[in-house]
Amino acid sequence: MQVDLGLALAVLLLLAFVVWRLSALAARIDRLHIRIDLARGALDAQLLRRARAAEALAASGLIDPASAIVLARAASNARHVGSADTVEHGLVESEMSRDLREVFADPEAVEALRELPEGQELVDDLAAACQQVTLARRFLNDGVAAARLLRGGRLVRWFRLAGYAPMPQTFEMDDEAPPTLLSYV
Amino acid sequence: MRIGLVCPYAWDTPGGVAVHIDDLRRALLRLGHEAIVLAPADDEDALPDYVTSAGKPISVSSNGSVAKITFGPGPAARTRRWLKESDLDILHVHEPMSPSLSILSIWAAEGPIVATWHSSVASSRRDINAAAPIMRSATEKVRARIAVSEAARQSLVEYSGGDAVLIPNGVDCSLYVGDEPLPGRSRGGSTLMFLGRIDEPRKGLPVLLDALPAVAAAVPDVHLLVAGPGEVEPVRAGLPPAIAGCVEFLGLVSQEDKARALHSADLYVAPNTGGESFGIILLEAMAAGAPVVASDLDAFERVLDGGRAGAHFRNEDPADLARVLIALLRDPQRRAELQLAGRARAAQFDWARVARQVVAVYESVTPGDEKVVADLSTQFWGRWPVRRVPSPVRGSGDAG
């Protein structure tokens, strides 16, 4: 009897420890998923802000018509792509990044644009948005990498600690800001 | 925004990280934000009112030098109280990968957490693997990572995977404007300057002293100002007679005297032999208008923009240092060019600009109005009641 009681206690303690470990792991996964959701929301908001800033410049009449058309088209594409299909979304945003680099290739032209009334505000807002897109995407993918690492662990898979949450995916796009704009942030 | 900065090292023995945090705090204030500090401290009564003590620090050796950090249940309780009372929008933790107050504060908090990596930790693979699982539960909570240098970024990537945004150290250029020199030592002669611990070989004073006789032979009126803490007498006693008269020890200098000494210097010499991940003093010298001659460490080459903003010599090679110094001391034209290039380079690292980049990081991790709160799940019982979790909040109202 004595021995059995000791054994039962040991088993109970072991069980409590296992449950505690597993719940700690589940809490970490949960926290990472929240972080990723927040980061994805932040990235979407910044991409939208970038598209708006480009649109505002296109509509301002301060830049040449050809550039204005390029910007307006890129911004419109970016605003209307659904964020459900991340690959398609990434391609459209990458195209926008390339268009921005093309339009703002000449540092002197950018400086001249900033000299115009309202030009400075419009350019600086676009520059800030471009910078924020780069930051937001890096922080999102950082969270995704951490979550994927944690969810790849044996305990997490055996005990299905991630529940039915889909495996988080990184967001891939060309987010390089026009170098001419970076000196204004 | 209201920002809580966590410093892992003793506040009252200023080192690079503490100085960085204090500078960042001031720059944030100037941008209209609020910033407070949590740090270990030996003398709690002597702290400024924006610093909260996390307890007395203990000395540990890390990365080859001694640092004073704090750890344990006392600091943990103080950290939780500080978090609860401070109502922070951002928790910005510095040097989070050492077992210190920084990692404690990450464990204790939940919400928008940002961390800055300062040093490049030269640890063995085995140390890294041993610490990784423990540290990982903390790094997962960090929403945005900043590295102050390429070296720090690489060490972070190796340590914990993922990536970081590179935001360099700042220099407060406004402290070095003007040209007021030390009394009677105006620029325009042949004055060299060294700043750093004089008894710390990695700071490289021996290399400079070995180069000096050759320089004195070629440029007889050369004068060397040595500023920084450490025992002077052993160094003075070891000087060859030829140069004993042209070396002046200033001891530990105040901020004002540092600026004056830099304004006196025709060349600033940084003969460091290693262990530097950035080189803030180079930027300070450049901001003060002193052309820089530095060893060719990777970190220094980056600060000097690959040699465009200053001159390099081969690391630990006194003969090469002497050659570069003599050439520059004889060439005022080149010195003037380097002075101009150096000032422009330093302006790129001005704290006002650097702090704006840091604020951009803060903004990218606070899309909603989420606050930093105490993390209950670190306490055993904290996980059982259903956890309150913030719902993902979209940015401005019309963002979706």
Interface residues (C-beta under 8 A of the other chain):
Chain A: W20 S23 A24 A27 R28 D30 R31 L32 I34 R35 D37 L38 A39 R40 G41 A42 D44 A45 Q46 L48 A128 Q131 Q132 L135 A136 R138 F139 N141 D142 G143 A145 A146 L149 L150 V185
Chain B: E110 R136 S137 T139 E140 K141 R143 A144 R145 G161 G162 D163 V165 R356 Q357 A360 V361 E363 S364 V365 P367 G368 E370 S377 F380 R383 R387 V389 P390 P392 V393 R394 G395 S396 A399 G400
